[in-house]
């Protein structure tokens, strides 16, 4: 779970883990997370999510809000140097004067609150509660937008220490009528709106929310999201890779047709990363229609494929670089700032970079400070790594860097991986590990790729595929 979140986004992905830490899972966020997020700060005072870049004020405001929330959640906010906090506060006050939409205003207000600064009264008075008149007659997109705007209004007022004036009756009706249809994020927003209006925990509408969540509670106490099983671009991408590695074909006319529908829908954001993943899946499925932006352009876009790689964004770079290769594009070798590979996080980040360069046929661009000797400690003591994915990736990078084949290591790995193989009805997939028994496509891809690297020596692939030394 943690690895998936950080791979999706080194900033926003980590914020998804904040509720888990708040619920008592302290390992969900650790000290190194705060350090990684601190590296995303720019001299102007804002923070940048590498997946979104900082080309717009909205991206900077959102990134700063996310970073400050995470630093607060890890008790690292008070440790920031005072000059940095002052610069961030000055920048936020400038944004407070300039923002024109309520979403950005709420993010600025919450960010100021997090660093202990007052929210300008002018900012609060600029926005009023969105009207609920005619809400039931609105189309779905308009209702969703009204919900988001109202939640932002509540966040803005709450951050300024002022009561929110919302229509409790109307929003109670929304929750009672839609509790089974709202996604979890929307459910959270409606509950927050009602709580701001004074609705208490004993509300009958809140009881319906609790009932819905309890029906999706798993044995380990977590809540599953049924909508997550409907598929995603990333999941489709890994499924195709696994099909190819198992000796099958990725050509799928039905998938290609479905992807065309996704690209034409209102739910397709069209951001560079999403377009690139879409292009990789679509091309592999045999699709012929060009993407909105040429793959060549996407692969050279620094906001899609980072031009500089650090320990904080190595997983993002590997993910995007691999997608470029699968989509038929070309990746340039990134600039790389040296980091410490003696920590588990540093070793895994180095492995992400090495594997990404290998997928792009750029092994000769691996920095000289990343060596097989530097990763050897983790190969010899695999229990030092937090997940099965991390272990498979580091061992594969160790081999790519030139480490000689070692039958003893293959035996240790085969024995160590065996307990994580298989889930009900999925005997060939691999579990995440680190206490998580869920089978995971990305983890399976990492293990199968390692087996191919070893010429099938781990005996984990469901079918022999002519394993090559390069994979």
Buried (B, 14 or more C-beta within 10 A) or exposed (E): BBBBBBBBBBBBBBBBBBEBBEEEBEEBBBEBBBBBBBBBBBEEBBBBBBBBBBEEBBBBBBBBBBBBBBBBBBEBBEEBEEEBBBBBBEBBBBBBEEBEEBBBBBBBBBBBBBBEBEBBEEBBEBBEBBEBEEBEEEEEEEBBEBBBBBBBBBBBBBBBEEEBEBBBEBBBBBBEEBBEEBEBEBBBBBBBBBBBBEBEEEBEBBEBBEEBEEEEEEEEEBEEEEEEEEEEBBBBBBBBBBBBBBEEEBEBEEBBEBBBEBBEEEEBEEBBBBBBBBBBBBBBBEBEEEBEBEBEBBBBBBBBBBEEBBBBBBBBBBBBBBBBBBBEBEBBBBEBEEBEBEEBBBBBBBBBBBBBBBBBEBBEBBBEEBBBEBBBEBBEEBEBBBBBBBBBBBBBBBBBBEBEEBEEBBEBBBEBBEEBBBBEEEEBBBBBBBEBEBBBBBBBBBBBBBBBBBBBBBEBBBEEBEBEEEB
